[in-house]
Amino acid sequence: MLTSWKFDNLIIRLVNFKTALQKLQLFVDWKSKMALFMNVFKARAPIAPVSFAASATQLRSVSGDVSFTTKGYKLHKLDSGPSSEVTLNKADAIHYYKQMQTIRRMESSAGNLYKEKKIRGFCHLYSGQEACAVGMHSAMTEGDQVITAYRCHGWTYLLGSTVTEVLAELTGRMSGNVHGKGGSMHMYTPSFYGGNGIVGAQQPLGAGIAFALKYRNQKNVCITLYGDGAANQGQLFEAANMAKLWDLPVLFVCENNGFGMGTAVERSSASTEYYTRGDYVPGIWVDGMDVLAVREATRWAKEYCNAGKGPLVLDMATYRYGGHSMSDPGTSYRTREEIQEVRKSRDPITGFKDRIITAGLATEEELKELDKEVRHIVDDALKVATTDEMLPAEALYTDIYHNTPKQMVRGATIDETIPQPYLNSQELLKAIGRA
C-alpha cells in the first residue's frame, strides 16, 4: 500500500530527476553553442591594426570582403564626400597589387634603358605614384575617358596597351604603341587621349572631351590629370569656368607630388590646397598613396558628375621617387633621406601589400609568385624593345592627315617634294608584312 509519506517521497524524487534533466539539457545546449562560436571564430581572418594610411579597421563580411578605414578626405564646397569605410575582396586585392607592381617594374626598366642610351629624348617616370592611376582606373566604367600630361606610361598600360608596346614605343620600335613615332610623351588608346608635352595643354582638351560626352548624353566622365606644376596655368581656370558653366562631367585631377620640376609647391603656389583652387568648382583632397582611398574618391566623384552636378577638382597627395625627368637627378632640391623616408613609411605598394596580407586576402607566397610573373612579363617586353626593327624611312610621310587622298609632302628642303607612299602606318606595316 502506497502511504502518504511514500507518495510525497516519490514526488520529490521525480521533481529532482526532472530538474537534473533540465540542467543536463542546458549543459548540452551550451556546449553546442560554444562549439559553433569557436568554429565561426576560427574561420574569421585575424583582426590586427595596420600602420598604413590610418587603416585600423579590418572586418571580414560573409561575402569575403574585408573592410578598411582610409585616411579622411578634405572637402571644398561639399556637404558630404566619399566614405572612409571601404571594402576589398581577394580578386581585386591581387589585381591592384599586380597592376602597381607592373607599372613600378616597367618604369624601373625604362629608367635603365634611358641610362643605357637606348631611350632618347624626354622620359618622365611614374614610380611612387602608382596608387593614383590604379585607384582611378579601378573606378572607371566603359566609356570613361582619360587625358594626362607627359608622365603617361602607366596610364597607357592600364588603358589597353601591353608592357611590350609601352617599352618598345620608348625605344622607337615598330611594335611600340604608335610604332615608335610617339615616344615617351605621345601614346594613345581608344579611351586614352595620351600624354601631352606642353604643360597644362591637356586641361582644356579634357573639358572638351567632357563636353562631347555630355553632348552625346553619355553617363561617363573625362579624367583630366595634371601636376601641381601645371596647377597655376591660366588655361586651367578658363577650362574650369566653362566646365562649371555648362556642368560638364570632367574630373580635374591634380597629381600633387610636391614638386613642379625642381620647385617645391610652397615656393610656387600661394595656396597649396589645390582641391580648393577651383573656387566655385567643388573639390576633394585624397591620400594619393592609398589605392583604396583613390578608388573610393573616384567612384564618388563619378556618381557626382553622372548626376549632372558638373565638374570636380581632386587633389591627389602623392610623391615621385625619381626626378622630374630622367635628366633630373632629383636630389638637388630635396634630400635622399626624404625620399627614403617616403619609401619606408608611405610607399603605395609595400603599404598595400602589408594590409592585404594582414587582412588574410593574400599570402606572402602568392605575392612572391605574382612578383615573378611580373618580372617575366617585363623581361620579355625588354627583349622585344631592344631587338625589334624600327620603321623604314617611308613612315616619315604617313599619318599626316586622316581620311584624305594621298598628298604631296615637302621634304627636308623646299625644293624636295615627295608623294605619300602610304597614308598611314597600318598601310605601311601591311606592305612589309608586319600588320
Secondary structure as UniProt FT lines:
FT   HELIX           4..43
FT   TURN            53..54
FT   STRAND          59..60
FT   TURN            62..63
FT   STRAND          66..69
FT   STRAND          74..76
FT   STRAND          85..88
FT   HELIX           90..115
FT   TURN            116..117
FT   TURN            127..128
FT   HELIX           130..139
FT   TURN            142..143
FT   STRAND          145..147
FT   HELIX           153..158
FT   TURN            159..160
FT   HELIX           163..170
FT   TURN            171..172
FT   TURN            174..175
FT   TURN            177..180
FT   TURN            184..185
FT   TURN            190..191
FT   TURN            199..201
FT   HELIX           202..215
FT   TURN            216..217
FT   STRAND          222..227
FT   HELIX           228..230
FT   TURN            231..232
FT   HELIX           234..245
FT   TURN            246..247
FT   STRAND          250..256
FT   STRAND          259..260
FT   TURN            261..262
FT   STRAND          263..264
FT   HELIX           265..268
FT   HELIX           274..276
FT   TURN            277..280
FT   STRAND          283..287
FT   TURN            288..289
FT   HELIX           291..306
FT   TURN            307..308
FT   STRAND          312..317
FT   TURN            326..327
FT   HELIX           336..345
FT   HELIX           348..358
FT   TURN            359..360
FT   HELIX           364..387
FT   HELIX           393..397
FT   STRAND          408..410
FT   TURN            414..415
FT   STRAND          417..419
FT   HELIX           425..431
FT   TURN            432..433
//
